[in-house]
């Protein structure tokens, strides 16, 4: 092979990625950069359909609810990608493991490059890049975490969702996926009767020490 396009495409789907999240003081002065690791893209897609144990455990109720909203779309992508990957593995006599897609794709790659001919390489590169694009698009929602602090407007009383379930009324902090820090964060109350929203880090400061501590815990 004359270039690394295929390996790059495999890596993009199967290796964890690191975000460098900037931490600043109250007046916006740079403190330090904290690495935050994200699972491989293929694993993120699988997790979106079947939440794995221990995956951001602190915000279980909020993230489980978000995932339920995503499930049908993510499941559709996952089934298509799984089917293509299983076919690809069959062509090079590799056993596919549905519960570990990153390992399966790497096993496929090892078998594929071990062969003499790479006649379909262009097709594989574009197929794998298409998967990565689909998954990134699917995961583009803001990152969020439960602040561990009840809404100061509507209070700590749990609220009932349209699914009839009771949810703890904890504030949620959301920040854009591609932002290096929390300066564009917004803090929201998920209670449908309230929907209070605070924008920016300054608002987090005003909401109090509990929330600030929750933010600091997540950022580092
Ligand atoms: Zn509220």
Boltz pocket constraint, residues with backbone or C-beta under 6 A from the ligand:
constraints:
  - pocket:
      binder: B
      contacts: [[A, 151], [A, 152], [A, 153], [A, 154], [A, 155], [A, 189], [A, 190], [A, 191], [A, 194], [A, 195], [A, 196]]
      max_distance: 6.0
